[in-house]
Every structure is written in structure tokens, then in C-alpha cells.
């Protein structure tokens, strides 16, 4: 039996295992998907490397950036983005080879273009982590100017949450790429001026559990159109599956 999995911590919010388990059952694939929930990436990777049936695994919070030094190879896209969410495992006589990819960029881009057929010229991107880096790359590839919002801006390309209000009138797309509002902290939301939102705004939350986050709910109350990250999850998972099995 082939083995696949998800590396992250914590993993209580994730739907990946359910998605792949249902996929294997529906398509009669002799495989199992397991969660590698660990707060020690080095120790867990040792287990991964010594599990011969393991063919690939997804990577989520907080390891999308931290895993890079442990990889043997990394795709050009993942290197450019600076984050990995999918790893192919190849077992050889001399040891296991880990190759990192980023399918978040593909999943987000495809999901966004279904949400907004004509992309805007500007977007606010909340967060600076691994998922944010993939989203930023996807937005830039669509010709969208990105203003990254950070609690602690470190460059001229980042702004603080206190500056968000001045951008909202001309920036219709807002993406939450932070874990704020993820289950079980479902009453939390990013600190932006929701009262300034309108029907001209689109709110895309990479979180999919809960289905409607507080960020989305507050935007919807102001007339904004909303979308969560579930479709993105499925799309990037399918792209990962192709990488793992070819």
C-alpha cells in the first residue's frame, strides 16, 4: 500500500486527510493518507525518510518555509516563492530524496479567477508567511499590484494594519493569508476597518475551517463578496497528487 501524508502542527483544522481518504475510496486506489502532526520537524522528517511506502506529503503551517533546508531539491517556483507546500519522496539505495514544490500558487490562482473573472489592479494581502508568499506571486503574475499587510512591516513593500484604511477605496480585493480566525479560534479576525468595506470589495480567506470565517462574515455584512479557501485546498491537493504519482 502506498502512503501519503500531511506535515504540520497543529492539524486539527485540516481537511486534507478526509479529502484524500475519500479520493482513494472513490477511485479504488490502494493508498493511505496520514497526518504527521509534530512540533519537531527534524525528528518527523527522519521518520518520513525511513518509511519506504511514503511517496509524498503536503506541508502546512508552520513548516512551509522551515522545511526548505531539509530538502534535497526544490522546484524553481518554490525557490522563487520561498515556500514549499508539497514534497515528493523518492527512496533509493543511497537514501531518500525529498523534492519540494509549491502548488499553492496554482490552486490559489485558479480559485481566484473563478471568484473574480476580471482581476482588479490592486490587492491587499494580509500576512507574510509561506501561504502569503505563494499568493503574492500568483497576484503579481496576473498583473495585480500587491500591498502586503504586516503587524511588523520590514520593507517598503509592506504596510501596517493602521495604514489599511487609506488603501481600501481603491483596493477592492483583500486576501487573508494569516491563520487568524481558523478553528478553533473562530471568533477572531484580522484587525482591519470592516466598516469601510462595501459591495465593491471581494474578500478571499485562505482559511476553510470554519466555512465562513469572522473575516468573511464581517465583509459580507458590508455587502462584500466572499470566498473561502476550500476550493484552493482541493485544487492544490490535486496538483500535488500529480507530482507524487508521476
Buried (B, 14 or more C-beta within 10 A) or exposed (E): EBBBBBBBBBBEBBBBBEBBBEBBEEEEBEBBBBBBBBEEBEEBBEEBBEBEEBBBBBBBBBBBBBBBEBBEBBBEBBBEBBBBBBBBBEBEEEEBBBBBBBBBBBBBBBBBEEBBEEBBEBBBBBBBBBBBBBBBBBBEEBEBEBBBBBEEBEEEEBBEBEEBEEBBEEBBBBBBBBBBBBBEEBEBBBEBEBEBBEEBBBBBBBBBBBEBBBBBBBBBEBEBBBBBBBBBBBBBBBBBBEBBEE
